[in-house]
Amino acid sequence: MWAVDRIAPLIRPAALLGWLFIAIPAFAQPAPEAASQRQEKAEARARTYMAATAHPLATEAAVAMLRRGGNALDAAVAAQMMLGLVEPQSSGIGGGALILYWDAANKQLHAFDGRETAPAAARPERFLKPDGKPMGFAEAVPSGLSVGVPGAVAALEMAHKTHGRLPWSALIAPAIARAEQGFAVTPRLHQLLTVDPLLRNDADAASLYYPDGKPLAVGAHFSNPAYAQSLRQIAGQGAAALQRGPLADAMLAKLQARGSDMTATDLAAYQPKQRPELCGSFRVYRICGFGPPSSGGIAVLQILGILEALDPNPSAAFSVVDIHRFSEAGRLAFADRDLYVADSDFVSVPVAGLIDKGYLAERARLIRTDASLGKAQAGSPPGRRGALPGLWPQADLPGTSHVSIIDSQGNGLSMTTTIESAFGARMLVAGFLLNNQLTDFSFMPEIEGRLVANRIQPGKRPRSSMAPTLVFDARGDLLMAAGSPGGSMIINYVAQNLFTILDRGFSPQMAVSQPHFGSRNGPTELETGADPAWAEALQRLGHRVQTLEMTSGLHIVMRPGNGLLGGVDPRREGLALGD
C-alpha cells in the first residue's frame, strides 16, 4: 500500500524568488537555480512505460520514442536533445551526464560516465590569483578557465551503440523540428533569464535570449535555428561533430578568446567511460547509484546505511526525531565525501569501505539522541590507503536536470545531466551553452601541506554530487528510477526521497512534494515553508538551523506492481507521462 495522504499537512507554499548563497571555505558560490512558482502536480499513472523529465516537451519527445518501439535509452537521447533547447539553463550538448541503464533481458546494470574533463594544459593552481588566494566563483565561471571538455553526447552515443533500438538520427529529429518551429517560453526560463547577472554579457547569448535588451517574455514564441543546425550535425556524425570540424572550431574560437587553454586535441581525445557497478542494500531493497567521479551514489548509500543501523522509528509521518537522525547521517556522509571522494582514475577512493555495513554501523553509533554532532569528522573506512588528503568541501552547483524512464520491457534509465551553474559558463556557441564544470574542482590544490583529492589535474573529471539511482526489489526486479538536480544538495534530496518511499511507504508524488531537510556537514537546512516547529525543536537539540529555498527537480518513475507511478517535483516545470 503506497500512502498518498501522509504528508500533505506539512506542505506550505514556497517563496517565489531566491538567489541564494552557500557559505563554503574561502569564498561563496551562488546556490542552485533560483526558485520559481511552485506547481502542485497530480500523481502520474501508466500501464506499460513512463518517462519523467524537467519539461513537458522533453517528456513528450521521450514518450514518442517509446511509442515507436524504442527503449528507455532511446527515449533518454530524445529527451536530452530537447532539454538542451527548452531548458538551456540546466543541461545540454555542451555539458556532461552520468547515465545508469538497466538491461532487463540480460539482468545487467551499466554505468556510462559522460563527465567533462580538464584540458591537458590544466594545472592545480588554475583558479588561484597571483597572491595565492582563490578566485571568486563569479570571476571564475564566465572565463574560459571554467569550461571542461563536454561529454554528454559521447556518453549517450556509447550507450546507444550497445543498447539502442531506434536509429540515432530518429532520436534527434523531434528536437531539430522543435528548435525550428519554436515553443512558448515558460515562466521558469523567463525568471532565470531575468535574475542571471552574467548571461547577457555574452553577445551571442544576449542576441538569442535578450531580444531588444530584455529577457524573453513568458509565452513568447522562441526558436533556435542555430541549435537545430548543430543537432543536424550530431544526428549525422554523432559525438564526433563536437570533437572535430565546424562545431569544435566554433567552441575553441570562443573559449580561447576567453582565456581557455583547451585545444583541438583535447576535444578529439575525449572518451566516455563505463564505470563499475555501485550497489548496496537498504532493508530488502538493492540500491544502485553512480560511483566516482561522483560522490552522489556513495553518500546516498551511506546515509541510508546509517539510518538502517539506527533503531527504527515507527512514526508514519516525519517527526523531529527523523529530521535529527537524517541530518546527522548527512553530516557523517559529507565529512567522508569531502575528504575521500574524487576521480578514481587519479586518486585511491575506498569505495567498498565507505559503504561497508560494519563501517556504517560504527558511524551510526556516533549519533546522539539528545544533541547534534555539530561538525562531523571523516571516519577511517576499511581499505583506506596512503596519507590523508587535504579537506576541501567544494560545493558543486547546478544547472542540472534529471531524467527517469522505465520502458515496456522493464529496462530502466536514470540520467542526471548538467552544465553546472545555471546557464553554465554563459557562453553560447552554435545555439548551445558551454559548461563551467571545472569549477567543481577544488580551487585550492592543497590544504595545510596535504594535496586535495579533488584538485585539478590534466584529463581529470571533477567530483560531482549527481546521484542517478535505480532501485530493485527483493526479487531483483527493477522497482524505481530516481534522481534530482541540486548541486551538493542532490545527495540529501535523493536519500530523503528513497527513505520516504522505501521505509515509510509514500507514493512518488507525495514523496517529491514534501519539504526538504538535511545537512551537508554545516547548518541543518530546512526548506522555506517547512513547519516552524521543526526548527524550534532542532535548535533545542543544538542544531544550527538555516531556512532556505531548495530548488530540487526530483523525477521518479516506480513500478510497484503491474502499473507505473510517476512523481514530478512541484518546484520545477516537469511532467511524467506514459501509456
NUMI-564345 format. One record per residue (C-alpha): residue in three letters; x, z, y. Coordinates in steps of 0.25 Angstrom, whole numbers, m for minus. Example, Ala and Ser with C-alpha at 12.3 -4.5 7.8 and 13.67 -1.06 7.14 Angstrom:
BEGIN
(Ala, (49, 31, m18)),
(Ser, (55, 29, m4)),
REM end
This chain:
BEGIN
(Met, (0, 0, 0)),
(Trp, (6, m4, 13)),
(Ala, (1, 4, 25)),
(Val, (m3, m3, 37)),
(Asp, (m8, 9, 46)),
(Arg, (2, 20, 45)),
(Ile, (10, 18, 58)),
(Ala, (0, 12, 68)),
(Pro, (m1, 25, 76)),
(Leu, (14, 25, 78)),
(Ile, (14, 11, 85)),
(Arg, (14, 11, 100)),
(Pro, (15, m1, 110)),
(Ala, (30, m5, 113)),
(Ala, (34, m7, 127)),
(Leu, (35, m22, 131)),
(Leu, (49, m23, 136)),
(Gly, (62, m17, 134)),
(Trp, (77, m22, 135)),
(Leu, (84, m11, 128)),
(Phe, (98, m6, 127)),
(Ile, (104, 1, 115)),
(Ala, (116, 10, 118)),
(Ile, (128, 7, 109)),
(Pro, (142, 11, 111)),
(Ala, (149, 5, 124)),
(Phe, (138, m4, 128)),
(Ala, (123, m6, 128)),
(Gln, (117, m18, 122)),
(Pro, (103, m23, 124)),
(Ala, (93, m19, 114)),
(Pro, (85, m28, 104)),
(Glu, (76, m39, 110)),
(Ala, (67, m34, 121)),
(Ala, (53, m29, 116)),
(Ser, (41, m37, 119)),
(Gln, (26, m35, 117)),
(Arg, (22, m29, 104)),
(Gln, (13, m37, 96)),
(Glu, (6, m30, 85)),
(Lys, (4, m38, 72)),
(Ala, (m5, m39, 60)),
(Glu, (2, m38, 46)),
(Ala, (4, m52, 41)),
(Arg, (0, m55, 26)),
(Ala, (2, m67, 17)),
(Arg, (1, m70, 3)),
(Thr, (14, m79, m1)),
(Tyr, (24, m79, 10)),
(Met, (27, m74, 24)),
(Ala, (37, m75, 36)),
(Ala, (39, m65, 47)),
(Thr, (47, m69, 60)),
(Ala, (48, m65, 74)),
(His, (40, m77, 80)),
(Pro, (27, m84, 75)),
(Leu, (33, m98, 75)),
(Ala, (45, m93, 67)),
(Thr, (36, m87, 57)),
(Glu, (27, m99, 56)),
(Ala, (39, m108, 54)),
(Ala, (43, m99, 42)),
(Val, (30, m99, 36)),
(Ala, (29, m115, 38)),
(Met, (41, m116, 29)),
(Leu, (35, m106, 18)),
(Arg, (22, m114, 18)),
(Arg, (30, m127, 15)),
(Gly, (37, m120, 3)),
(Gly, (49, m115, 10)),
(Asn, (54, m101, 6)),
(Ala, (58, m89, 15)),
(Leu, (72, m95, 18)),
(Asp, (66, m108, 23)),
(Ala, (56, m100, 31)),
(Ala, (67, m92, 38)),
(Val, (74, m104, 42)),
(Ala, (62, m110, 49)),
(Ala, (59, m96, 56)),
(Gln, (73, m95, 61)),
(Met, (73, m108, 67)),
(Met, (60, m105, 74)),
(Leu, (65, m92, 79)),
(Gly, (76, m98, 86)),
(Leu, (66, m105, 95)),
(Val, (55, m95, 97)),
(Glu, (63, m82, 96)),
(Pro, (76, m87, 102)),
(Gln, (80, m73, 107)),
(Ser, (81, m67, 93)),
(Ser, (87, m77, 83)),
(Gly, (91, m92, 82)),
(Ile, (101, m102, 77)),
(Gly, (111, m97, 86)),
(Gly, (111, m83, 79)),
(Gly, (112, m77, 65)),
(Ala, (104, m72, 54)),
(Leu, (104, m63, 41)),
(Ile, (95, m68, 30)),
(Leu, (90, m61, 17)),
(Tyr, (84, m70, 7)),
(Trp, (77, m66, m6)),
(Asp, (77, m77, m16)),
(Ala, (65, m73, m25)),
(Ala, (67, m83, m36)),
(Asn, (81, m78, m39)),
(Lys, (80, m64, m34)),
(Gln, (91, m65, m25)),
(Leu, (94, m60, m11)),
(His, (102, m68, m1)),
(Ala, (108, m63, 12)),
(Phe, (112, m74, 22)),
(Asp, (121, m70, 33)),
(Gly, (120, m79, 46)),
(Arg, (126, m68, 55)),
(Glu, (134, m74, 66)),
(Thr, (150, m73, 66)),
(Ala, (160, m71, 76)),
(Pro, (169, m83, 80)),
(Ala, (183, m84, 75)),
(Ala, (189, m80, 88)),
(Ala, (181, m67, 89)),
(Arg, (189, m55, 91)),
(Pro, (185, m40, 90)),
(Glu, (187, m38, 105)),
(Arg, (177, m49, 108)),
(Phe, (167, m40, 117)),
(Leu, (178, m31, 123)),
(Lys, (181, m33, 138)),
(Pro, (195, m33, 143)),
(Asp, (194, m17, 145)),
(Gly, (191, m16, 130)),
(Lys, (177, m12, 133)),
(Pro, (165, m20, 126)),
(Met, (157, m30, 134)),
(Gly, (143, m26, 137)),
(Phe, (133, m33, 128)),
(Ala, (126, m41, 139)),
(Glu, (140, m46, 142)),
(Ala, (143, m50, 128)),
(Val, (130, m56, 124)),
(Pro, (130, m69, 133)),
(Ser, (144, m72, 131)),
(Gly, (150, m82, 121)),
(Leu, (157, m70, 114)),
(Ser, (144, m65, 108)),
(Val, (140, m77, 100)),
(Gly, (142, m78, 85)),
(Val, (142, m90, 76)),
(Pro, (128, m92, 73)),
(Gly, (123, m91, 58)),
(Ala, (108, m90, 57)),
(Val, (106, m105, 53)),
(Ala, (118, m105, 44)),
(Ala, (113, m93, 36)),
(Leu, (99, m99, 35)),
(Glu, (105, m113, 31)),
(Met, (113, m106, 20)),
(Ala, (101, m98, 15)),
(His, (92, m111, 15)),
(Lys, (102, m119, 7)),
(Thr, (101, m110, m4)),
(His, (86, m105, m3)),
(Gly, (78, m114, 6)),
(Arg, (68, m123, 1)),
(Leu, (63, m132, 12)),
(Pro, (73, m141, 20)),
(Trp, (81, m135, 31)),
(Ser, (77, m145, 41)),
(Ala, (62, m142, 38)),
(Leu, (64, m127, 41)),
(Ile, (69, m130, 55)),
(Ala, (59, m140, 59)),
(Pro, (48, m130, 64)),
(Ala, (58, m124, 74)),
(Ile, (62, m138, 78)),
(Ala, (48, m142, 81)),
(Arg, (44, m129, 88)),
(Ala, (57, m130, 97)),
(Glu, (52, m144, 101)),
(Gln, (37, m141, 102)),
(Gly, (39, m127, 109)),
(Phe, (32, m114, 107)),
(Ala, (26, m103, 117)),
(Val, (35, m93, 122)),
(Thr, (32, m79, 117)),
(Pro, (31, m66, 125)),
(Arg, (43, m61, 118)),
(Leu, (52, m73, 121)),
(His, (48, m73, 135)),
(Gln, (51, m58, 137)),
(Leu, (64, m59, 130)),
(Leu, (68, m70, 139)),
(Thr, (63, m62, 151)),
(Val, (71, m50, 149)),
(Asp, (84, m56, 144)),
(Pro, (95, m56, 155)),
(Leu, (105, m66, 149)),
(Leu, (98, m78, 143)),
(Arg, (95, m85, 156)),
(Asn, (110, m85, 159)),
(Asp, (112, m96, 149)),
(Ala, (108, m109, 156)),
(Asp, (103, m115, 143)),
(Ala, (94, m103, 139)),
(Ala, (89, m102, 153)),
(Ser, (84, m116, 153)),
(Leu, (77, m114, 140)),
(Tyr, (71, m100, 141)),
(Tyr, (70, m98, 156)),
(Pro, (64, m111, 162)),
(Asp, (63, m110, 177)),
(Gly, (71, m98, 176)),
(Lys, (60, m89, 169)),
(Pro, (59, m85, 155)),
(Leu, (50, m93, 146)),
(Ala, (36, m88, 149)),
(Val, (27, m83, 138)),
(Gly, (19, m94, 132)),
(Ala, (28, m105, 138)),
(His, (30, m117, 129)),
(Phe, (45, m117, 125)),
(Ser, (52, m127, 117)),
(Asn, (67, m128, 114)),
(Pro, (71, m143, 111)),
(Ala, (86, m139, 110)),
(Tyr, (83, m129, 99)),
(Ala, (75, m140, 91)),
(Gln, (87, m149, 92)),
(Ser, (96, m138, 87)),
(Leu, (87, m136, 76)),
(Arg, (87, m150, 72)),
(Gln, (102, m150, 71)),
(Ile, (101, m137, 62)),
(Ala, (90, m144, 54)),
(Gly, (99, m156, 51)),
(Gln, (112, m149, 49)),
(Gly, (109, m134, 46)),
(Ala, (119, m123, 52)),
(Ala, (130, m134, 54)),
(Ala, (122, m138, 66)),
(Leu, (126, m125, 73)),
(Gln, (140, m125, 67)),
(Arg, (145, m139, 72)),
(Gly, (140, m150, 80)),
(Pro, (132, m150, 93)),
(Leu, (125, m136, 92)),
(Ala, (138, m130, 88)),
(Asp, (145, m137, 100)),
(Ala, (134, m132, 109)),
(Met, (135, m118, 105)),
(Leu, (150, m118, 107)),
(Ala, (149, m124, 120)),
(Lys, (140, m113, 125)),
(Leu, (148, m102, 118)),
(Gln, (162, m106, 123)),
(Ala, (156, m107, 137)),
(Arg, (152, m92, 136)),
(Gly, (166, m88, 131)),
(Ser, (164, m89, 116)),
(Asp, (175, m91, 106)),
(Met, (166, m97, 96)),
(Thr, (171, m111, 90)),
(Ala, (166, m123, 83)),
(Thr, (174, m117, 71)),
(Asp, (166, m104, 72)),
(Leu, (153, m111, 71)),
(Ala, (157, m121, 60)),
(Ala, (163, m110, 51)),
(Tyr, (151, m101, 51)),
(Gln, (145, m97, 37)),
(Pro, (133, m89, 34)),
(Lys, (135, m79, 22)),
(Gln, (128, m74, 11)),
(Arg, (129, m59, 10)),
(Pro, (128, m49, m1)),
(Glu, (114, m43, m4)),
(Leu, (112, m29, 3)),
(Cys, (101, m21, m4)),
(Gly, (97, m7, m6)),
(Ser, (85, 1, m11)),
(Phe, (75, 9, m4)),
(Arg, (64, 16, m12)),
(Val, (60, 6, m22)),
(Tyr, (64, m6, m14)),
(Arg, (76, m15, m13)),
(Ile, (80, m17, 2)),
(Cys, (89, m29, 5)),
(Gly, (96, m32, 18)),
(Phe, (108, m38, 24)),
(Gly, (122, m33, 24)),
(Pro, (134, m34, 33)),
(Pro, (136, m40, 43)),
(Ser, (122, m34, 45)),
(Ser, (121, m19, 45)),
(Gly, (106, m20, 44)),
(Gly, (104, m20, 29)),
(Ile, (114, m9, 27)),
(Ala, (107, 0, 37)),
(Val, (93, m2, 33)),
(Leu, (97, 1, 19)),
(Gln, (104, 14, 24)),
(Ile, (92, 19, 32)),
(Leu, (82, 16, 20)),
(Gly, (92, 23, 10)),
(Ile, (94, 35, 19)),
(Leu, (79, 37, 21)),
(Glu, (77, 35, 6)),
(Ala, (87, 46, 3)),
(Leu, (79, 56, 12)),
(Asp, (67, 64, 7)),
(Pro, (55, 55, 8)),
(Asn, (45, 57, 20)),
(Pro, (31, 55, 15)),
(Ser, (25, 52, 28)),
(Ala, (18, 39, 29)),
(Ala, (19, 36, 44)),
(Phe, (33, 38, 50)),
(Ser, (36, 52, 55)),
(Val, (47, 58, 63)),
(Val, (54, 62, 50)),
(Asp, (55, 47, 46)),
(Ile, (60, 43, 60)),
(His, (70, 54, 60)),
(Arg, (75, 50, 46)),
(Phe, (75, 35, 49)),
(Ser, (83, 37, 62)),
(Glu, (93, 46, 55)),
(Ala, (95, 36, 44)),
(Gly, (97, 25, 54)),
(Arg, (108, 33, 61)),
(Leu, (115, 34, 48)),
(Ala, (114, 19, 45)),
(Phe, (118, 15, 59)),
(Ala, (130, 24, 58)),
(Asp, (135, 17, 46)),
(Arg, (131, 3, 51)),
(Asp, (139, 5, 64)),
(Leu, (152, 9, 56)),
(Tyr, (152, 1, 44)),
(Val, (144, m12, 45)),
(Ala, (149, m25, 50)),
(Asp, (152, m39, 44)),
(Ser, (157, m36, 29)),
(Asp, (165, m48, 29)),
(Phe, (174, m41, 39)),
(Val, (173, m26, 36)),
(Ser, (170, m18, 24)),
(Val, (156, m13, 24)),
(Pro, (152, m3, 14)),
(Val, (138, m9, 12)),
(Ala, (135, m3, m2)),
(Gly, (140, 11, 2)),
(Leu, (131, 11, 15)),
(Ile, (118, 8, 7)),
(Asp, (122, 17, m5)),
(Lys, (111, 27, m9)),
(Gly, (120, 38, m10)),
(Tyr, (127, 36, 3)),
(Leu, (113, 35, 10)),
(Ala, (108, 47, 3)),
(Glu, (121, 54, 9)),
(Arg, (117, 49, 23)),
(Ala, (103, 53, 22)),
(Arg, (108, 67, 20)),
(Leu, (113, 67, 34)),
(Ile, (99, 66, 39)),
(Arg, (93, 79, 44)),
(Thr, (78, 82, 45)),
(Asp, (79, 91, 57)),
(Ala, (89, 83, 66)),
(Ser, (95, 69, 69)),
(Leu, (109, 65, 65)),
(Gly, (111, 60, 80)),
(Lys, (122, 51, 78)),
(Ala, (125, 48, 63)),
(Gln, (139, 45, 58)),
(Ala, (142, 34, 48)),
(Gly, (144, 38, 33)),
(Ser, (154, 35, 23)),
(Pro, (147, 25, 13)),
(Pro, (153, 22, m1)),
(Gly, (162, 10, 0)),
(Arg, (167, 12, 14)),
(Arg, (182, 7, 15)),
(Gly, (193, 8, 25)),
(Ala, (193, 14, 39)),
(Leu, (180, 17, 46)),
(Pro, (177, 6, 57)),
(Gly, (174, 10, 71)),
(Leu, (160, 13, 74)),
(Trp, (153, 3, 84)),
(Pro, (138, 4, 83)),
(Gln, (135, m10, 89)),
(Ala, (120, m13, 91)),
(Asp, (116, m27, 87)),
(Leu, (104, m32, 95)),
(Pro, (94, m44, 93)),
(Gly, (89, m55, 96)),
(Thr, (86, m55, 81)),
(Ser, (74, m60, 73)),
(His, (69, m57, 59)),
(Val, (62, m66, 48)),
(Ser, (56, m61, 35)),
(Ile, (50, m70, 25)),
(Ile, (44, m69, 11)),
(Asp, (40, m83, 4)),
(Ser, (31, m86, m7)),
(Gln, (42, m86, m18)),
(Gly, (46, m71, m14)),
(Asn, (58, m76, m7)),
(Gly, (61, m67, 6)),
(Leu, (69, m68, 18)),
(Ser, (73, m58, 29)),
(Met, (81, m64, 40)),
(Thr, (86, m58, 53)),
(Thr, (91, m68, 63)),
(Thr, (98, m65, 76)),
(Ile, (105, m70, 89)),
(Glu, (108, m55, 92)),
(Ser, (104, m51, 106)),
(Ala, (91, m57, 112)),
(Phe, (94, m72, 115)),
(Gly, (108, m70, 109)),
(Ala, (119, m74, 118)),
(Arg, (110, m80, 128)),
(Met, (116, m94, 125)),
(Leu, (107, m105, 122)),
(Val, (113, m117, 115)),
(Ala, (105, m129, 110)),
(Gly, (92, m121, 111)),
(Phe, (96, m109, 103)),
(Leu, (103, m96, 107)),
(Leu, (116, m91, 103)),
(Asn, (118, m77, 97)),
(Asn, (126, m65, 103)),
(Gln, (129, m60, 89)),
(Leu, (143, m56, 91)),
(Thr, (139, m44, 100)),
(Asp, (134, m38, 87)),
(Phe, (149, m35, 84)),
(Ser, (155, m22, 89)),
(Phe, (161, m24, 103)),
(Met, (172, m14, 101)),
(Pro, (181, m19, 89)),
(Glu, (186, m5, 87)),
(Ile, (182, 10, 90)),
(Glu, (192, 21, 90)),
(Gly, (202, 13, 83)),
(Arg, (193, 8, 72)),
(Leu, (189, m6, 70)),
(Val, (174, m8, 71)),
(Ala, (168, m15, 59)),
(Asn, (159, m24, 67)),
(Arg, (170, m29, 77)),
(Ile, (170, m43, 80)),
(Gln, (179, m52, 71)),
(Pro, (180, m67, 69)),
(Gly, (169, m72, 60)),
(Lys, (163, m59, 58)),
(Arg, (148, m57, 58)),
(Pro, (143, m46, 68)),
(Arg, (136, m34, 62)),
(Ser, (121, m35, 62)),
(Ser, (109, m26, 60)),
(Met, (100, m36, 55)),
(Ala, (92, m31, 43)),
(Pro, (85, m42, 35)),
(Thr, (79, m35, 24)),
(Leu, (72, m39, 10)),
(Val, (65, m28, 2)),
(Phe, (62, m29, m13)),
(Asp, (52, m20, m21)),
(Ala, (55, m12, m33)),
(Arg, (53, m25, m42)),
(Gly, (63, m33, m34)),
(Asp, (53, m42, m27)),
(Leu, (54, m45, m12)),
(Leu, (45, m35, m4)),
(Met, (49, m37, 10)),
(Ala, (57, m45, 20)),
(Ala, (60, m38, 33)),
(Gly, (69, m37, 45)),
(Ser, (70, m36, 61)),
(Pro, (78, m39, 73)),
(Gly, (82, m28, 82)),
(Gly, (97, m27, 82)),
(Ser, (102, m14, 76)),
(Met, (88, m9, 77)),
(Ile, (85, m18, 65)),
(Ile, (90, m8, 55)),
(Asn, (80, 2, 59)),
(Tyr, (69, m8, 61)),
(Val, (71, m13, 46)),
(Ala, (73, 0, 40)),
(Gln, (61, 7, 46)),
(Asn, (52, m4, 42)),
(Leu, (57, m5, 28)),
(Phe, (55, 10, 27)),
(Thr, (42, 10, 33)),
(Ile, (37, m1, 23)),
(Leu, (44, 3, 10)),
(Asp, (43, 18, 12)),
(Arg, (30, 20, 20)),
(Gly, (22, 8, 15)),
(Phe, (19, 2, 29)),
(Ser, (16, m13, 29)),
(Pro, (26, m22, 36)),
(Gln, (18, m24, 49)),
(Met, (15, m9, 51)),
(Ala, (30, m6, 48)),
(Val, (35, m16, 58)),
(Ser, (25, m11, 69)),
(Gln, (30, 4, 68)),
(Pro, (38, 10, 79)),
(His, (53, 9, 76)),
(Phe, (63, 21, 75)),
(Gly, (77, 23, 71)),
(Ser, (91, 26, 75)),
(Arg, (104, 17, 76)),
(Asn, (112, 30, 76)),
(Gly, (109, 32, 90)),
(Pro, (96, 37, 96)),
(Thr, (83, 38, 87)),
(Glu, (76, 25, 92)),
(Leu, (60, 25, 93)),
(Glu, (53, 13, 97)),
(Thr, (45, 13, 110)),
(Gly, (31, 16, 107)),
(Ala, (34, 25, 95)),
(Asp, (27, 39, 94)),
(Pro, (34, 48, 105)),
(Ala, (32, 60, 95)),
(Trp, (43, 53, 87)),
(Ala, (53, 54, 98)),
(Glu, (50, 69, 101)),
(Ala, (51, 73, 86)),
(Leu, (64, 65, 84)),
(Gln, (70, 72, 97)),
(Arg, (67, 85, 91)),
(Leu, (76, 81, 79)),
(Gly, (87, 78, 88)),
(His, (85, 63, 89)),
(Arg, (89, 56, 102)),
(Val, (77, 46, 103)),
(Gln, (77, 33, 110)),
(Thr, (64, 25, 112)),
(Leu, (65, 10, 114)),
(Glu, (59, m4, 111)),
(Met, (63, m8, 97)),
(Thr, (60, m23, 96)),
(Ser, (61, m25, 81)),
(Gly, (56, m38, 75)),
(Leu, (53, m34, 61)),
(His, (47, m44, 51)),
(Ile, (43, m40, 37)),
(Val, (37, m48, 26)),
(Met, (33, m40, 14)),
(Arg, (27, m43, 0)),
(Pro, (21, m30, m4)),
(Gly, (12, m37, m15)),
(Asn, (6, m51, m17)),
(Gly, (6, m54, m2)),
(Leu, (15, m52, 10)),
(Leu, (14, m43, 23)),
(Gly, (22, m46, 36)),
(Gly, (26, m37, 47)),
(Val, (30, m42, 60)),
(Asp, (36, m34, 71)),
(Pro, (26, m32, 83)),
(Arg, (38, m31, 93)),
(Arg, (40, m46, 92)),
(Glu, (32, m59, 90)),
(Gly, (34, m61, 75)),
(Leu, (24, m66, 65)),
(Ala, (23, m64, 50)),
(Leu, (15, m76, 43)),
(Gly, (13, m81, 29)),
(Asp, (3, m87, 19)),
REM end
